[in-house]
Amino acid sequence: MKLNRKNLAALAPEVEVPVYDPSTVRQGIAHIGVGGFHRAHQAIYTEALLNRGEAREWGICGVGLRREDRAMQQALAEQDHLYTMLVLGDEPGLEVRVVGAINGMLLAEDSPAALIDKLADPAIRIVSLTITEGGYCIDDSTGEFMAHLPDIQHDLAHPQAPRSVFGFLCAALAKRRAAGTPAFTLMSCDNLPHNGAVTRKALLAFAHLADHELASWIDSHVSFPNAMVDRITPMTSDAHRAQLAERHGVEDAWPVVCEPFLQWVLEDKFVNGRPAWEKVGVQFTDDVTPYEEMKIKLLNGSHLALTYLGFLKGYRYVHEAMNDPLFRRYVRTFMDLDVTPQLAAVPGIDLEGYKDTLIERFSNQAIADQLERVCSDGSSKFPKFIVPTINRLIEDGRSLERAALVVAAWALYLKGVDEKGTSYRIPDPRAEFCQALVSDDDQVRERVLGVEVIFGTAIPQSAAFVTAFELCYDSLRKLGVTRTLQTLLGD
């Protein structure tokens, strides 16, 4: 049965549907970057409140800044902005839920002015972001805003017809300031260390280039809470759509699939009100730092430790790699020996239990999480998820082989051919640049480790790390993934 409001009452009994009338919900949040993660995470917390009869003024207006976002906008519009969340795990009877928290979506290319007006609307009190790690235009090697980027230069020259997220935010905030409208909270939900602080730095850098007085107003009136977000959300496939239709009778153009695990730790720094998310499981805190360090270094770092080796081996799903005892041991050893000693105590969290949970989550076969998804945008992920761990290992004089293997596996992965001779694409905005780094086998070390924007300065200057990288890279090339892991693990 096609998903829309008219058909909600006729859906199968196991499909949870909104108990509220979506047409009565007013928009109070604008979310930029409507993808699987937002629809399986932040929107679900808001949906839970709506189903409690609360938060009727906190509906979500989706926002798409890229041409590619039209497909999502059309899919949602054709089914009254409803979508299905399919929770997948190795145990039976998991949640299937129709979600109505997103009740509209605007595309920048349709009308920049209409989008600016929406963001300037007094009803919008939170603007949230999932724009990927690379979307904040911060140079990882210098920490500076990349003002030279073409879209940024365009927006500075054409402030009423922007293209970038920062151009739209500044145009809307300028309009709010002129009208005496209170500012909104700008809430990043991307996997970045101190994501709120990064968002603040980027927006203020852009604003100072555009209008110093506006920048000062933003600095005084907009808040940027830091957050730790967590839920594994694979790319939706045709197989997922077919599974939803065959097992539950729902025809959904773009359902979202996710694991059962769900976590959101959020600093309670909102300037214009917020939903009572604490009633539905959000943990509010004064300092999110220990939680994000734990999650980014253990989960995201271990994902990278697993993904490039797995792809080289010929695996294509995370659970396939985790079913390999060598991979499982390597990932847990990396967590235990390389990452855990760097972590401070995390309030309310047992780190050993957390790591056990990560192993279980990575091993979830039903979710069929794609290694390609985890591999994607590696040039932006390394500086945030692995490089800080390596820098600390170097500083502390600890063993570097396991961490060096992560970098060596990425370098060999960039060649685009796995051990079985199968060619694959490199899903990275800088793919051409990255692949050029490994085009000459005699210069891989200098070229890869020498990219300061990815690896900084400490790594190429560490003779111990350079040696470890060379040994791992040569071993992967000559002996393959399995023999390399056996040697590393002492088998």
Disulfide bonds with the S-S distance in Angstrom:
none
